[in-house]
Amino acid sequence: MTAFSNMTWTGQANIERKFFISFSEGSAIDSIIERDNIDTIPHANGNPDDHPTLNKVKRGGSNYLLSRGKINIYLNWDGDIDPPNSDDVDAFIEYTKARNYSTRVDNIVKTDTSLTFDFIADKSQTGGPYDMVDWNLKANHGKVTVKDSDTYLACILRLDDSPFDWSFNDYIIGAGDMMDISKQGTECYLFICGSSFIIGDNTLADKSLKKLTSSSVLIKNTGSKAAKIGMIYK
């Protein structure tokens, strides 16, 4: 696997050496993250997880949360010895459109050897939990391209090589709104994508982590724009 990036990375967080989160904010339009042989990237050492119902769809070693802006996803399987067929791609497109993402999926373009679409973070109404991007169509080349100068992206990389039993989701909190977020599972972490969140009188720093120990937490967005909080739990 080869990875290339000219993104602007503005912060990092580490969850007990299980996950490494990189935050990108203010990257120039057309900045990219690019990978070859992406179908071989596992969640842990060994083979990637196969989707339980979709053919040629795998859960790779990274997830991401788009808090603001717009990104383009490009997948290419030209030269792959076992590529997805047209029906596989159509099924993945319908699955992607039907998922409960906090972003809008738009501009889907399919060819014989590639698929491209946009994720647009233009929802502002308080809500969640939403699905986080985790399943990918099998491809031997992939690229994420920034398409808005205000893009804020959190990339989550799996570090632990134990059996995969973690789940991911995210929440939108509108400007001035409060939201009661319930703890999920027995081990639960929030990661903060914005500088305007508070719990009571305590500010949650942008790009920080919070381990949830109580059954729920009331969080307020004191800013002038909607912002997002990610959750990782098992």
Secondary structure, DSSP 8 states (H G I E B T S, - for coil): -EEEE---EEEEEEETTTEEEEEEES--TT-EEEEESGGG--SSSS--EE-SSSTTEEEEEEEEEEEEEEEEEEEE-TT-SS---HHHHHHHHHHHHHS-BSSEEEEEEE-SSEEEEEEEE---S-EEEEE-EEEEE--SEEEEEE-STT-EEEEEEE---S----EEEEEEE-TT-EEEEE--SSSEEEEEESS-EEETTEEE-TT-EEE--SSEEEEEE-SSS-EEEEEEE-
